[in-house]
């Protein structure tokens, strides 16, 4: 049920985001995300990449440099992978 809900949200939001990705508002949102703590960023990257397809990962690592993604997601995403991801999979 949760997956269906999230897929529905993604289907509605993704086209709008893609259409507006170069607008000042979306760029400002990206800068605001860049100001979060590494711990929060790591949890986010671990979550967003959990179960991502190769195409989805290519988009993520296109916008976030590979080393940065690896370090922040690897080190600071550990809590997500240890405590949350297993619950999603059960």
C-alpha positions, 0 to 999 in steps of 0.5 A: 500500500505504501509503495503504491502511494509513493509511486502515485506521488512520484508519477504526479510530481516528477513531470512537474519537477522535470519541467521546472528544473531550471527555474529560479525556484527549483535552483533555490530549493537545491541550494537550500538542500545543500545547506542541510547537515551531512548527517541529514544529507546522508540519510536522505541519499541513503533513502533516495538511492535505496532500490534505485535503478541504474538509470535513477542512480545515474541521475543522482550521481550526475547532480551529486559528484560520485565521491561526495555521494559515496562519502555522505551516503556511505558514512552518514547514511549508515543509520538508514541502512541499518535501522530503516531499510530493513523495515521497508524490506520486511 
